[in-house]
Amino acid sequence: MTHAELIMVDLDSSDPAAHARFYAHVLGWEVTHAEPEYAMISKDGFSIGFGLVPGFTPPAWPDETAGKRYHLDLRVDDVAVAEKEFLAAGARKPDFQPGGERWTVLIDPIGQPFCICPRPQG
């Protein structure tokens, strides 16, 4: 059987260049392409692209009836430190936090939720 290799994920965005800069900062990746209509970040042969969608409306967190398009789960060494840094970079923290000690939900600058969770120790 032939298996495909995932090399890129593309995400809808209201501001691709700003979206790419935010996640480049959060992930420590490089912005490898930036135009008003499309931007990309990359590291180690993998990329995330951000494409302009006119009239883009982010989902309402935690509204389960809203059309959530995606969310990223990110591992970090220290959730409290990462949260503080990501908030300073433009994220916001919603009141609704269903993860307890397992993960923290943040909202990126264009309104998409993402989660940070502790990296396993050992």
PDB file as gemmi writes it, atoms N, CA and C in Angstrom:
CRYST1    1.000    1.000    1.000  90.00  90.00  90.00 P 1                      
ATOM      1  N   MET A   1       0.832  -1.180   0.000  1.00  0.00           N  
ATOM      2  CA  MET A   1       0.000   0.000   0.000  1.00  0.00           C  
ATOM      3  C   MET A   1       0.876   1.243   0.000  1.00  0.00           C  
ATOM      4  N   THR A   2       0.485   2.245  -0.757  1.00  0.00           N  
ATOM      5  CA  THR A   2       1.193   3.516  -0.795  1.00  0.00           C  
ATOM      6  C   THR A   2       0.669   4.419   0.301  1.00  0.00           C  
ATOM      7  N   HIS A   3       1.570   5.050   1.038  1.00  0.00           N  
ATOM      8  CA  HIS A   3       1.187   5.998   2.077  1.00  0.00           C  
ATOM      9  C   HIS A   3       1.667   7.380   1.691  1.00  0.00           C  
ATOM     10  N   ALA A   4       0.849   8.360   1.922  1.00  0.00           N  
ATOM     11  CA  ALA A   4       1.219   9.743   1.646  1.00  0.00           C  
ATOM     12  C   ALA A   4       1.987  10.317   2.829  1.00  0.00           C  
ATOM     13  N   GLU A   5       2.762  11.331   2.562  1.00  0.00           N  
ATOM     14  CA  GLU A   5       3.504  12.044   3.597  1.00  0.00           C  
ATOM     15  C   GLU A   5       2.893  13.432   3.745  1.00  0.00           C  
ATOM     16  N   LEU A   6       2.450  13.766   4.930  1.00  0.00           N  
ATOM     17  CA  LEU A   6       1.897  15.089   5.183  1.00  0.00           C  
ATOM     18  C   LEU A   6       3.041  16.094   5.210  1.00  0.00           C  
ATOM     19  N   ILE A   7       2.977  17.079   4.328  1.00  0.00           N  
ATOM     20  CA  ILE A   7       4.033  18.086   4.274  1.00  0.00           C  
ATOM     21  C   ILE A   7       3.533  19.476   4.604  1.00  0.00           C  
ATOM     22  N   MET A   8       2.192  19.656   4.608  1.00  0.00           N  
ATOM     23  CA  MET A   8       1.674  20.989   4.827  1.00  0.00           C  
ATOM     24  C   MET A   8       0.210  20.934   5.236  1.00  0.00           C  
ATOM     25  N   VAL A   9      -0.174  21.895   6.042  1.00  0.00           N  
ATOM     26  CA  VAL A   9      -1.564  22.118   6.407  1.00  0.00           C  
ATOM     27  C   VAL A   9      -1.876  23.559   6.022  1.00  0.00           C  
ATOM     28  N   ASP A  10      -3.021  23.785   5.383  1.00  0.00           N  
ATOM     29  CA  ASP A  10      -3.443  25.134   5.020  1.00  0.00           C  
ATOM     30  C   ASP A  10      -4.650  25.534   5.859  1.00  0.00           C  
ATOM     31  N   LEU A  11      -4.610  26.745   6.383  1.00  0.00           N  
ATOM     32  CA  LEU A  11      -5.660  27.247   7.253  1.00  0.00           C  
ATOM     33  C   LEU A  11      -6.287  28.504   6.662  1.00  0.00           C  
ATOM     34  N   ASP A  12      -7.596  28.625   6.771  1.00  0.00           N  
ATOM     35  CA  ASP A  12      -8.293  29.836   6.349  1.00  0.00           C  
ATOM     36  C   ASP A  12      -7.931  30.972   7.299  1.00  0.00           C  
ATOM     37  N   SER A  13      -7.908  32.199   6.753  1.00  0.00           N  
ATOM     38  CA  SER A  13      -7.489  33.328   7.567  1.00  0.00           C  
ATOM     39  C   SER A  13      -8.106  34.627   7.062  1.00  0.00           C  
ATOM     40  N   SER A  14      -8.275  35.578   7.972  1.00  0.00           N  
ATOM     41  CA  SER A  14      -8.694  36.924   7.591  1.00  0.00           C  
ATOM     42  C   SER A  14      -7.482  37.819   7.336  1.00  0.00           C  
ATOM     43  N   ASP A  15      -6.313  37.419   7.819  1.00  0.00           N  
ATOM     44  CA  ASP A  15      -5.079  38.200   7.654  1.00  0.00           C  
ATOM     45  C   ASP A  15      -3.895  37.230   7.614  1.00  0.00           C  
ATOM     46  N   PRO A  16      -3.621  36.636   6.446  1.00  0.00           N  
ATOM     47  CA  PRO A  16      -2.595  35.587   6.363  1.00  0.00           C  
ATOM     48  C   PRO A  16      -1.218  35.987   6.893  1.00  0.00           C  
ATOM     49  N   ALA A  17      -0.740  37.180   6.560  1.00  0.00           N  
ATOM     50  CA  ALA A  17       0.610  37.569   6.993  1.00  0.00           C  
ATOM     51  C   ALA A  17       0.691  37.686   8.514  1.00  0.00           C  
ATOM     52  N   ALA A  18      -0.297  38.320   9.127  1.00  0.00           N  
ATOM     53  CA  ALA A  18      -0.295  38.447  10.593  1.00  0.00           C  
ATOM     54  C   ALA A  18      -0.483  37.087  11.253  1.00  0.00           C  
ATOM     55  N   HIS A  19      -1.330  36.260  10.692  1.00  0.00           N  
ATOM     56  CA  HIS A  19      -1.572  34.917  11.215  1.00  0.00           C  
ATOM     57  C   HIS A  19      -0.266  34.110  11.192  1.00  0.00           C  
ATOM     58  N   ALA A  20       0.457  34.203  10.074  1.00  0.00           N  
ATOM     59  CA  ALA A  20       1.730  33.494   9.946  1.00  0.00           C  
ATOM     60  C   ALA A  20       2.755  34.012  10.951  1.00  0.00           C  
ATOM     61  N   ARG A  21       2.838  35.326  11.119  1.00  0.00           N  
ATOM     62  CA  ARG A  21       3.800  35.888  12.086  1.00  0.00           C  
ATOM     63  C   ARG A  21       3.501  35.391  13.498  1.00  0.00           C  
ATOM     64  N   PHE A  22       2.212  35.343  13.864  1.00  0.00           N  
ATOM     65  CA  PHE A  22       1.844  34.883  15.199  1.00  0.00           C  
ATOM     66  C   PHE A  22       2.306  33.444  15.413  1.00  0.00           C  
ATOM     67  N   TYR A  23       1.959  32.533  14.500  1.00  0.00           N  
ATOM     68  CA  TYR A  23       2.335  31.133  14.693  1.00  0.00           C  
ATOM     69  C   TYR A  23       3.832  30.896  14.492  1.00  0.00           C  
ATOM     70  N   ALA A  24       4.496  31.705  13.698  1.00  0.00           N  
ATOM     71  CA  ALA A  24       5.960  31.601  13.606  1.00  0.00           C  
ATOM     72  C   ALA A  24       6.569  31.905  14.971  1.00  0.00           C  
ATOM     73  N   HIS A  25       6.038  32.907  15.640  1.00  0.00           N  
ATOM     74  CA  HIS A  25       6.516  33.250  16.981  1.00  0.00           C  
ATOM     75  C   HIS A  25       6.199  32.132  17.980  1.00  0.00           C  
ATOM     76  N   VAL A  26       4.961  31.661  17.971  1.00  0.00           N  
ATOM     77  CA  VAL A  26       4.522  30.640  18.923  1.00  0.00           C  
ATOM     78  C   VAL A  26       5.304  29.343  18.752  1.00  0.00           C  
ATOM     79  N   LEU A  27       5.527  28.925  17.497  1.00  0.00           N  
ATOM     80  CA  LEU A  27       6.188  27.648  17.232  1.00  0.00           C  
ATOM     81  C   LEU A  27       7.697  27.751  17.072  1.00  0.00           C  
ATOM     82  N   GLY A  28       8.227  28.966  16.934  1.00  0.00           N  
ATOM     83  CA  GLY A  28       9.661  29.127  16.695  1.00  0.00           C  
ATOM     84  C   GLY A  28      10.033  28.743  15.266  1.00  0.00           C  
ATOM     85  N   TRP A  29       9.089  28.899  14.344  1.00  0.00           N  
ATOM     86  CA  TRP A  29       9.320  28.575  12.939  1.00  0.00           C  
ATOM     87  C   TRP A  29       9.672  29.849  12.182  1.00  0.00           C  
ATOM     88  N   GLU A  30       9.933  29.699  10.893  1.00  0.00           N  
ATOM     89  CA  GLU A  30      10.296  30.822  10.039  1.00  0.00           C  
ATOM     90  C   GLU A  30       9.140  31.152   9.092  1.00  0.00           C  
ATOM     91  N   VAL A  31       8.868  32.448   8.929  1.00  0.00           N  
ATOM     92  CA  VAL A  31       7.927  32.865   7.892  1.00  0.00           C  
ATOM     93  C   VAL A  31       8.675  32.725   6.567  1.00  0.00           C  
ATOM     94  N   THR A  32       8.209  31.846   5.708  1.00  0.00           N  
ATOM     95  CA  THR A  32       8.906  31.572   4.445  1.00  0.00           C  
ATOM     96  C   THR A  32       8.218  32.199   3.242  1.00  0.00           C  
ATOM     97  N   HIS A  33       7.028  32.736   3.447  1.00  0.00           N  
ATOM     98  CA  HIS A  33       6.316  33.413   2.368  1.00  0.00           C  
ATOM     99  C   HIS A  33       5.258  34.307   2.998  1.00  0.00           C  
ATOM    100  N   ALA A  34       5.125  35.534   2.516  1.00  0.00           N  
ATOM    101  CA  ALA A  34       4.107  36.432   3.063  1.00  0.00           C  
ATOM    102  C   ALA A  34       3.629  37.402   1.995  1.00  0.00           C  
ATOM    103  N   GLU A  35       2.372  37.280   1.664  1.00  0.00           N  
ATOM    104  CA  GLU A  35       1.677  38.205   0.782  1.00  0.00           C  
ATOM    105  C   GLU A  35       0.323  38.472   1.429  1.00  0.00           C  
ATOM    106  N   PRO A  36      -0.393  39.508   0.969  1.00  0.00           N  
ATOM    107  CA  PRO A  36      -1.714  39.755   1.556  1.00  0.00           C  
ATOM    108  C   PRO A  36      -2.678  38.577   1.392  1.00  0.00           C  
ATOM    109  N   GLU A  37      -2.550  37.806   0.317  1.00  0.00           N  
ATOM    110  CA  GLU A  37      -3.483  36.712   0.057  1.00  0.00           C  
ATOM    111  C   GLU A  37      -3.040  35.367   0.622  1.00  0.00           C  
ATOM    112  N   TYR A  38      -1.744  35.212   0.905  1.00  0.00           N  
ATOM    113  CA  TYR A  38      -1.256  33.911   1.343  1.00  0.00           C  
ATOM    114  C   TYR A  38       0.079  34.074   2.066  1.00  0.00           C  
ATOM    115  N   ALA A  39       0.248  33.325   3.137  1.00  0.00           N  
ATOM    116  CA  ALA A  39       1.513  33.323   3.877  1.00  0.00           C  
ATOM    117  C   ALA A  39       1.807  31.903   4.323  1.00  0.00           C  
ATOM    118  N   MET A  40       3.073  31.649   4.645  1.00  0.00           N  
ATOM    119  CA  MET A  40       3.479  30.297   5.020  1.00  0.00           C  
ATOM    120  C   MET A  40       4.592  30.369   6.062  1.00  0.00           C  
ATOM    121  N   ILE A  41       4.561  29.415   6.992  1.00  0.00           N  
ATOM    122  CA  ILE A  41       5.662  29.212   7.928  1.00  0.00           C  
ATOM    123  C   ILE A  41       6.169  27.795   7.734  1.00  0.00           C  
ATOM    124  N   SER A  42       7.468  27.595   8.010  1.00  0.00           N  
ATOM    125  CA  SER A  42       8.046  26.271   7.767  1.00  0.00           C  
ATOM    126  C   SER A  42       9.120  25.956   8.793  1.00  0.00           C  
ATOM    127  N   LYS A  43       9.316  24.646   8.976  1.00  0.00           N  
ATOM    128  CA  LYS A  43      10.425  24.142   9.786  1.00  0.00           C  
ATOM    129  C   LYS A  43      10.574  22.652   9.508  1.00  0.00           C  
ATOM    130  N   ASP A  44      11.797  22.221   9.319  1.00  0.00           N  
ATOM    131  CA  ASP A  44      12.132  20.801   9.155  1.00  0.00           C  
ATOM    132  C   ASP A  44      11.298  20.096   8.089  1.00  0.00           C  
ATOM    133  N   GLY A  45      11.062  20.782   6.975  1.00  0.00           N  
ATOM    134  CA  GLY A  45      10.362  20.162   5.859  1.00  0.00           C  
ATOM    135  C   GLY A  45       8.851  20.141   5.983  1.00  0.00           C  
ATOM    136  N   PHE A  46       8.293  20.781   7.007  1.00  0.00           N  
ATOM    137  CA  PHE A  46       6.843  20.847   7.176  1.00  0.00           C  
ATOM    138  C   PHE A  46       6.420  22.305   7.152  1.00  0.00           C  
ATOM    139  N   SER A  47       5.261  22.584   6.599  1.00  0.00           N  
ATOM    140  CA  SER A  47       4.777  23.963   6.497  1.00  0.00           C  
ATOM    141  C   SER A  47       3.321  24.073   6.923  1.00  0.00           C  
ATOM    142  N   ILE A  48       2.974  25.260   7.376  1.00  0.00           N  
ATOM    143  CA  ILE A  48       1.588  25.632   7.606  1.00  0.00           C  
ATOM    144  C   ILE A  48       1.341  26.868   6.756  1.00  0.00           C  
ATOM    145  N   GLY A  49       0.305  26.796   5.921  1.00  0.00           N  
ATOM    146  CA  GLY A  49      -0.051  27.926   5.076  1.00  0.00           C  
ATOM    147  C   GLY A  49      -1.301  28.603   5.605  1.00  0.00           C  
ATOM    148  N   PHE A  50      -1.424  29.890   5.319  1.00  0.00           N  
ATOM    149  CA  PHE A  50      -2.553  30.692   5.755  1.00  0.00           C  
ATOM    150  C   PHE A  50      -3.102  31.412   4.536  1.00  0.00           C  
ATOM    151  N   GLY A  51      -4.319  31.047   4.118  1.00  0.00           N  
ATOM    152  CA  GLY A  51      -4.917  31.607   2.920  1.00  0.00           C  
ATOM    153  C   GLY A  51      -6.045  32.565   3.227  1.00  0.00           C  
ATOM    154  N   LEU A  52      -6.055  33.699   2.521  1.00  0.00           N  
ATOM    155  CA  LEU A  52      -7.086  34.702   2.718  1.00  0.00           C  
ATOM    156  C   LEU A  52      -8.445  34.180   2.277  1.00  0.00           C  
ATOM    157  N   VAL A  53      -9.427  34.317   3.137  1.00  0.00           N  
ATOM    158  CA  VAL A  53     -10.810  33.993   2.823  1.00  0.00           C  
ATOM    159  C   VAL A  53     -11.615  35.272   3.061  1.00  0.00           C  
ATOM    160  N   PRO A  54     -12.057  35.941   1.980  1.00  0.00           N  
ATOM    161  CA  PRO A  54     -12.843  37.164   2.162  1.00  0.00           C  
ATOM    162  C   PRO A  54     -14.082  36.887   3.022  1.00  0.00           C  
ATOM    163  N   GLY A  55     -14.341  37.776   3.967  1.00  0.00           N  
ATOM    164  CA  GLY A  55     -15.482  37.612   4.844  1.00  0.00           C  
ATOM    165  C   GLY A  55     -15.311  36.538   5.900  1.00  0.00           C  
ATOM    166  N   PHE A  56     -14.080  36.093   6.119  1.00  0.00           N  
ATOM    167  CA  PHE A  56     -13.789  35.055   7.111  1.00  0.00           C  
ATOM    168  C   PHE A  56     -14.387  35.439   8.461  1.00  0.00           C  
ATOM    169  N   THR A  57     -15.074  34.511   9.070  1.00  0.00           N  
ATOM    170  CA  THR A  57     -15.628  34.692  10.409  1.00  0.00           C  
ATOM    171  C   THR A  57     -15.122  33.556  11.282  1.00  0.00           C  
ATOM    172  N   PRO A  58     -14.379  33.866  12.350  1.00  0.00           N  
ATOM    173  CA  PRO A  58     -13.893  32.794  13.223  1.00  0.00           C  
ATOM    174  C   PRO A  58     -15.038  32.170  14.011  1.00  0.00           C  
ATOM    175  N   PRO A  59     -14.826  30.959  14.499  1.00  0.00           N  
ATOM    176  CA  PRO A  59     -15.859  30.321  15.303  1.00  0.00           C  
ATOM    177  C   PRO A  59     -16.003  31.030  16.648  1.00  0.00           C  
ATOM    178  N   ALA A  60     -17.147  30.873  17.257  1.00  0.00           N  
ATOM    179  CA  ALA A  60     -17.374  31.424  18.587  1.00  0.00           C  
ATOM    180  C   ALA A  60     -17.055  30.338  19.605  1.00  0.00           C  
ATOM    181  N   TRP A  61     -16.055  30.553  20.416  1.00  0.00           N  
ATOM    182  CA  TRP A  61     -15.663  29.588  21.438  1.00  0.00           C  
ATOM    183  C   TRP A  61     -16.459  29.867  22.693  1.00  0.00           C  
ATOM    184  N   PRO A  62     -17.080  28.932  23.341  1.00  0.00           N  
ATOM    185  CA  PRO A  62     -17.127  27.498  23.085  1.00  0.00           C  
ATOM    186  C   PRO A  62     -18.404  27.051  22.376  1.00  0.00           C  
ATOM    187  N   ASP A  63     -19.006  27.897  21.579  1.00  0.00           N  
ATOM    188  CA  ASP A  63     -20.266  27.576  20.901  1.00  0.00           C  
ATOM    189  C   ASP A  63     -20.113  26.338  20.029  1.00  0.00           C  
ATOM    190  N   GLU A  64     -20.690  25.229  20.468  1.00  0.00           N  
ATOM    191  CA  GLU A  64     -20.559  23.965  19.738  1.00  0.00           C  
ATOM    192  C   GLU A  64     -21.378  23.936  18.456  1.00  0.00           C  
ATOM    193  N   THR A  65     -22.280  24.900  18.277  1.00  0.00           N  
ATOM    194  CA  THR A  65     -23.059  24.945  17.042  1.00  0.00           C  
ATOM    195  C   THR A  65     -22.358  25.764  15.964  1.00  0.00           C  
ATOM    196  N   ALA A  66     -21.318  26.495  16.340  1.00  0.00           N  
ATOM    197  CA  ALA A  66     -20.561  27.294  15.361  1.00  0.00           C  
ATOM    198  C   ALA A  66     -19.677  26.374  14.536  1.00  0.00           C  
ATOM    199  N   GLY A  67     -19.356  26.787  13.356  1.00  0.00           N  
ATOM    200  CA  GLY A  67     -18.537  25.975  12.461  1.00  0.00           C  
ATOM    201  C   GLY A  67     -17.056  26.082  12.769  1.00  0.00           C  
ATOM    202  N   LYS A  68     -16.582  25.300  13.728  1.00  0.00           N  
ATOM    203  CA  LYS A  68     -15.141  25.306  14.035  1.00  0.00           C  
ATOM    204  C   LYS A  68     -14.397  24.684  12.861  1.00  0.00           C  
ATOM    205  N   ARG A  69     -13.412  25.371  12.350  1.00  0.00           N  
ATOM    206  CA  ARG A  69     -12.698  24.918  11.168  1.00  0.00           C  
ATOM    207  C   ARG A  69     -11.497  24.033  11.500  1.00  0.00           C  
ATOM    208  N   TYR A  70     -10.848  24.313  12.586  1.00  0.00           N  
ATOM    209  CA  TYR A  70      -9.680  23.548  13.016  1.00  0.00           C  
ATOM    210  C   TYR A  70      -9.278  24.045  14.393  1.00  0.00           C  
ATOM    211  N   HIS A  71      -8.409  23.316  15.045  1.00  0.00           N  
ATOM    212  CA  HIS A  71      -7.636  23.888  16.138  1.00  0.00           C  
ATOM    213  C   HIS A  71      -6.335  23.107  16.229  1.00  0.00           C  
ATOM    214  N   LEU A  72      -5.297  23.780  16.689  1.00  0.00           N  
ATOM    215  CA  LEU A  72      -3.985  23.165  16.842  1.00  0.00           C  
ATOM    216  C   LEU A  72      -3.768  22.820  18.301  1.00  0.00           C  
ATOM    217  N   ASP A  73      -3.171  21.663  18.561  1.00  0.00           N  
ATOM    218  CA  ASP A  73      -2.726  21.281  19.900  1.00  0.00           C  
ATOM    219  C   ASP A  73      -1.210  21.387  19.904  1.00  0.00           C  
ATOM    220  N   LEU A  74      -0.675  22.165  20.839  1.00  0.00           N  
ATOM    221  CA  LEU A  74       0.758  22.430  20.900  1.00  0.00           C  
ATOM    222  C   LEU A  74       1.316  21.996  22.244  1.00  0.00           C  
ATOM    223  N   ARG A  75       2.404  21.239  22.228  1.00  0.00           N  
ATOM    224  CA  ARG A  75       3.080  20.845  23.469  1.00  0.00           C  
ATOM    225  C   ARG A  75       4.117  21.895  23.838  1.00  0.00           C  
ATOM    226  N   VAL A  76       4.190  22.191  25.123  1.00  0.00           N  
ATOM    227  CA  VAL A  76       5.155  23.166  25.632  1.00  0.00           C  
ATOM    228  C   VAL A  76       5.790  22.623  26.904  1.00  0.00           C  
ATOM    229  N   ASP A  77       6.970  23.126  27.228  1.00  0.00           N  
ATOM    230  CA  ASP A  77       7.655  22.680  28.438  1.00  0.00           C  
ATOM    231  C   ASP A  77       6.966  23.195  29.698  1.00  0.00           C  
ATOM    232  N   ASP A  78       6.502  24.438  29.662  1.00  0.00           N  
ATOM    233  CA  ASP A  78       5.885  25.061  30.832  1.00  0.00           C  
ATOM    234  C   ASP A  78       4.645  25.814  30.357  1.00  0.00           C  
ATOM    235  N   VAL A  79       3.456  25.312  30.689  1.00  0.00           N  
ATOM    236  CA  VAL A  79       2.207  25.902  30.207  1.00  0.00           C  
ATOM    237  C   VAL A  79       2.059  27.349  30.673  1.00  0.00           C  
ATOM    238  N   ALA A  80       2.376  27.634  31.933  1.00  0.00           N  
ATOM    239  CA  ALA A  80       2.212  28.990  32.462  1.00  0.00           C  
ATOM    240  C   ALA A  80       3.107  29.987  31.729  1.00  0.00           C  
ATOM    241  N   VAL A  81       4.346  29.602  31.481  1.00  0.00           N  
ATOM    242  CA  VAL A  81       5.274  30.483  30.771  1.00  0.00           C  
ATOM    243  C   VAL A  81       4.819  30.679  29.327  1.00  0.00           C  
ATOM    244  N   ALA A  82       4.433  29.589  28.669  1.00  0.00           N  
ATOM    245  CA  ALA A  82       3.976  29.678  27.274  1.00  0.00           C  
ATOM    246  C   ALA A  82       2.717  30.530  27.183  1.00  0.00           C  
ATOM    247  N   GLU A  83       1.787  30.317  28.097  1.00  0.00           N  
ATOM    248  CA  GLU A  83       0.555  31.101  28.077  1.00  0.00           C  
ATOM    249  C   GLU A  83       0.861  32.594  28.158  1.00  0.00           C  
ATOM    250  N   LYS A  84       1.713  32.981  29.078  1.00  0.00           N  
ATOM    251  CA  LYS A  84       2.074  34.384  29.245  1.00  0.00           C  
ATOM    252  C   LYS A  84       2.703  34.939  27.961  1.00  0.00           C  
ATOM    253  N   GLU A  85       3.606  34.185  27.372  1.00  0.00           N  
ATOM    254  CA  GLU A  85       4.275  34.634  26.148  1.00  0.00           C  
ATOM    255  C   GLU A  85       3.300  34.726  24.977  1.00  0.00           C  
ATOM    256  N   PHE A  86       2.416  33.740  24.838  1.00  0.00           N  
ATOM    257  CA  PHE A  86       1.480  33.734  23.716  1.00  0.00           C  
ATOM    258  C   PHE A  86       0.439  34.844  23.868  1.00  0.00           C  
ATOM    259  N   LEU A  87       0.027  35.133  25.097  1.00  0.00           N  
ATOM    260  CA  LEU A  87      -0.882  36.255  25.325  1.00  0.00           C  
ATOM    261  C   LEU A  87      -0.207  37.572  24.955  1.00  0.00           C  
ATOM    262  N   ALA A  88       1.063  37.720  25.298  1.00  0.00           N  
ATOM    263  CA  ALA A  88       1.803  38.929  24.940  1.00  0.00           C  
ATOM    264  C   ALA A  88       1.967  39.068  23.423  1.00  0.00           C  
ATOM    265  N   ALA A  89       1.959  37.944  22.709  1.00  0.00           N  
ATOM    266  CA  ALA A  89       2.104  37.958  21.249  1.00  0.00           C  
ATOM    267  C   ALA A  89       0.780  38.213  20.532  1.00  0.00           C  
ATOM    268  N   GLY A  90      -0.330  38.279  21.280  1.00  0.00           N  
ATOM    269  CA  GLY A  90      -1.597  38.608  20.646  1.00  0.00           C  
ATOM    270  C   GLY A  90      -2.723  37.626  20.857  1.00  0.00           C  
ATOM    271  N   ALA A  91      -2.459  36.501  21.520  1.00  0.00           N  
ATOM    272  CA  ALA A  91      -3.532  35.549  21.820  1.00  0.00           C  
ATOM    273  C   ALA A  91      -4.384  36.106  22.961  1.00  0.00           C  
ATOM    274  N   ARG A  92      -5.533  35.478  23.162  1.00  0.00           N  
ATOM    275  CA  ARG A  92      -6.344  35.802  24.338  1.00  0.00           C  
ATOM    276  C   ARG A  92      -6.825  34.489  24.950  1.00  0.00           C  
ATOM    277  N   LYS A  93      -7.171  34.553  26.231  1.00  0.00           N  
ATOM    278  CA  LYS A  93      -7.611  33.353  26.942  1.00  0.00           C  
ATOM    279  C   LYS A  93      -9.094  33.474  27.249  1.00  0.00           C  
ATOM    280  N   PRO A  94      -9.917  32.583  26.691  1.00  0.00           N  
ATOM    281  CA  PRO A  94     -11.346  32.642  26.982  1.00  0.00           C  
ATOM    282  C   PRO A  94     -11.633  32.135  28.392  1.00  0.00           C  
ATOM    283  N   ASP A  95     -12.784  32.521  28.912  1.00  0.00           N  
ATOM    284  CA  ASP A  95     -13.182  32.074  30.254  1.00  0.00           C  
ATOM    285  C   ASP A  95     -13.419  30.568  30.293  1.00  0.00           C  
ATOM    286  N   PHE A  96     -14.037  30.017  29.244  1.00  0.00           N  
ATOM    287  CA  PHE A  96     -14.367  28.594  29.226  1.00  0.00           C  
ATOM    288  C   PHE A  96     -13.100  27.775  28.984  1.00  0.00           C  
ATOM    289  N   GLN A  97     -12.715  26.968  29.973  1.00  0.00           N  
ATOM    290  CA  GLN A  97     -11.497  26.155  29.933  1.00  0.00           C  
ATOM    291  C   GLN A  97     -11.844  24.723  30.315  1.00  0.00           C  
ATOM    292  N   PRO A  98     -12.195  23.869  29.348  1.00  0.00           N  
ATOM    293  CA  PRO A  98     -12.640  22.525  29.671  1.00  0.00           C  
ATOM    294  C   PRO A  98     -11.534  21.523  29.963  1.00  0.00           C  
ATOM    295  N   GLY A  99     -10.272  21.906  29.789  1.00  0.00           N  
ATOM    296  CA  GLY A  99      -9.190  20.936  29.872  1.00  0.00           C  
ATOM    297  C   GLY A  99      -8.647  20.644  31.249  1.00  0.00           C  
ATOM    298  N   GLY A 100      -9.058  21.400  32.249  1.00  0.00           N  
ATOM    299  CA  GLY A 100      -8.500  21.194  33.577  1.00  0.00           C  
ATOM    300  C   GLY A 100      -6.989  21.371  33.556  1.00  0.00           C  
ATOM    301  N   GLU A 101      -6.268  20.404  34.099  1.00  0.00           N  
ATOM    302  CA  GLU A 101      -4.804  20.450  34.121  1.00  0.00           C  
ATOM    303  C   GLU A 101      -4.188  19.898  32.834  1.00  0.00           C  
ATOM    304  N   ARG A 102      -5.016  19.322  31.964  1.00  0.00           N  
ATOM    305  CA  ARG A 102      -4.488  18.655  30.769  1.00  0.00           C  
ATOM    306  C   ARG A 102      -4.138  19.611  29.648  1.00  0.00           C  
ATOM    307  N   TRP A 103      -4.931  20.670  29.460  1.00  0.00           N  
ATOM    308  CA  TRP A 103      -4.627  21.633  28.414  1.00  0.00           C  
ATOM    309  C   TRP A 103      -5.294  22.967  28.718  1.00  0.00           C  
ATOM    310  N   THR A 104      -4.788  24.012  28.071  1.00  0.00           N  
ATOM    311  CA  THR A 104      -5.326  25.360  28.184  1.00  0.00           C  
ATOM    312  C   THR A 104      -5.734  25.812  26.789  1.00  0.00           C  
ATOM    313  N   VAL A 105      -6.950  26.334  26.667  1.00  0.00           N  
ATOM    314  CA  VAL A 105      -7.425  26.863  25.392  1.00  0.00           C  
ATOM    315  C   VAL A 105      -7.060  28.338  25.308  1.00  0.00           C  
ATOM    316  N   LEU A 106      -6.461  28.725  24.190  1.00  0.00           N  
ATOM    317  CA  LEU A 106      -6.209  30.124  23.866  1.00  0.00           C  
ATOM    318  C   LEU A 106      -6.857  30.411  22.518  1.00  0.00           C  
ATOM    319  N   ILE A 107      -7.043  31.685  22.207  1.00  0.00           N  
ATOM    320  CA  ILE A 107      -7.616  32.110  20.944  1.00  0.00           C  
ATOM    321  C   ILE A 107      -6.553  32.933  20.217  1.00  0.00           C  
ATOM    322  N   ASP A 108      -6.241  32.549  18.966  1.00  0.00           N  
ATOM    323  CA  ASP A 108      -5.210  33.281  18.223  1.00  0.00           C  
ATOM    324  C   ASP A 108      -5.743  34.650  17.784  1.00  0.00           C  
ATOM    325  N   PRO A 109      -4.875  35.510  17.226  1.00  0.00           N  
ATOM    326  CA  PRO A 109      -5.299  36.877  16.903  1.00  0.00           C  
ATOM    327  C   PRO A 109      -6.445  37.006  15.895  1.00  0.00           C  
ATOM    328  N   ILE A 110      -6.715  35.980  15.085  1.00  0.00           N  
ATOM    329  CA  ILE A 110      -7.852  36.098  14.164  1.00  0.00           C  
ATOM    330  C   ILE A 110      -9.090  35.392  14.695  1.00  0.00           C  
ATOM    331  N   GLY A 111      -9.009  34.779  15.879  1.00  0.00           N  
ATOM    332  CA  GLY A 111     -10.178  34.210  16.516  1.00  0.00           C  
ATOM    333  C   GLY A 111     -10.271  32.698  16.536  1.00  0.00           C  
ATOM    334  N   GLN A 112      -9.247  31.988  16.048  1.00  0.00           N  
ATOM    335  CA  GLN A 112      -9.270  30.525  16.046  1.00  0.00           C  
ATOM    336  C   GLN A 112      -8.727  29.996  17.375  1.00  0.00           C  
ATOM    337  N   PRO A 113      -9.400  29.021  17.965  1.00  0.00           N  
ATOM    338  CA  PRO A 113      -8.875  28.427  19.198  1.00  0.00           C  
ATOM    339  C   PRO A 113      -7.665  27.532  18.924  1.00  0.00           C  
ATOM    340  N   PHE A 114      -6.764  27.472  19.890  1.00  0.00           N  
ATOM    341  CA  PHE A 114      -5.678  26.493  19.897  1.00  0.00           C  
ATOM    342  C   PHE A 114      -5.412  26.114  21.334  1.00  0.00           C  
ATOM    343  N   CYS A 115      -4.820  24.949  21.538  1.00  0.00           N  
ATOM    344  CA  CYS A 115      -4.588  24.448  22.887  1.00  0.00           C  
ATOM    345  C   CYS A 115      -3.100  24.280  23.148  1.00  0.00           C  
ATOM    346  N   ILE A 116      -2.710  24.559  24.374  1.00  0.00           N  
ATOM    347  CA  ILE A 116      -1.348  24.248  24.803  1.00  0.00           C  
ATOM    348  C   ILE A 116      -1.453  23.220  25.914  1.00  0.00           C  
ATOM    349  N   CYS A 117      -0.570  22.248  25.854  1.00  0.00           N  
ATOM    350  CA  CYS A 117      -0.571  21.193  26.864  1.00  0.00           C  
ATOM    351  C   CYS A 117       0.878  20.897  27.242  1.00  0.00           C  
ATOM    352  N   PRO A 118       1.081  20.379  28.455  1.00  0.00           N  
ATOM    353  CA  PRO A 118       2.438  20.122  28.905  1.00  0.00           C  
ATOM    354  C   PRO A 118       3.094  18.974  28.148  1.00  0.00           C  
ATOM    355  N   ARG A 119       4.361  19.165  27.846  1.00  0.00           N  
ATOM    356  CA  ARG A 119       5.157  18.112  27.229  1.00  0.00           C  
ATOM    357  C   ARG A 119       5.360  17.005  28.263  1.00  0.00           C  
ATOM    358  N   PRO A 120       5.189  15.741  27.881  1.00  0.00           N  
ATOM    359  CA  PRO A 120       5.405  14.654  28.838  1.00  0.00           C  
ATOM    360  C   PRO A 120       6.833  14.690  29.391  1.00  0.00           C  
ATOM    361  N   GLN A 121       6.943  14.449  30.668  1.00  0.00           N  
ATOM    362  CA  GLN A 121       8.256  14.436  31.325  1.00  0.00           C  
ATOM    363  C   GLN A 121       8.825  13.018  31.310  1.00  0.00           C  
ATOM    364  N   GLY A 122      10.129  12.956  31.097  1.00  0.00           N  
ATOM    365  CA  GLY A 122      10.767  11.655  31.184  1.00  0.00           C  
ATOM    366  C   GLY A 122      11.221  11.124  29.953  1.00  0.00           C  
TER     367      GLY A 122                                                      
END                                                                             
